[in-house]
């Protein structure tokens, strides 16, 4: 995102993307193909993506288990 776009996003109050920055890591996991296929199908039915749901799970897991 260009600096102008970031500033416009911040000015409009839509700063979520400008704040978070680019994702720069990957996580490779091995699961049974049947589970993967069912997960992908459910995500499509719920109008979401597997990546979005996994990121949401990871964020919540960290929040639930962080030691303050």
Secondary structure, DSSP 8 states (H G I E B T S, - for coil): --HHHHHHHHHHT--HHHHH------------HHHHHHHHHHHHHTT--HHHHHHHHHHHHHHHH---
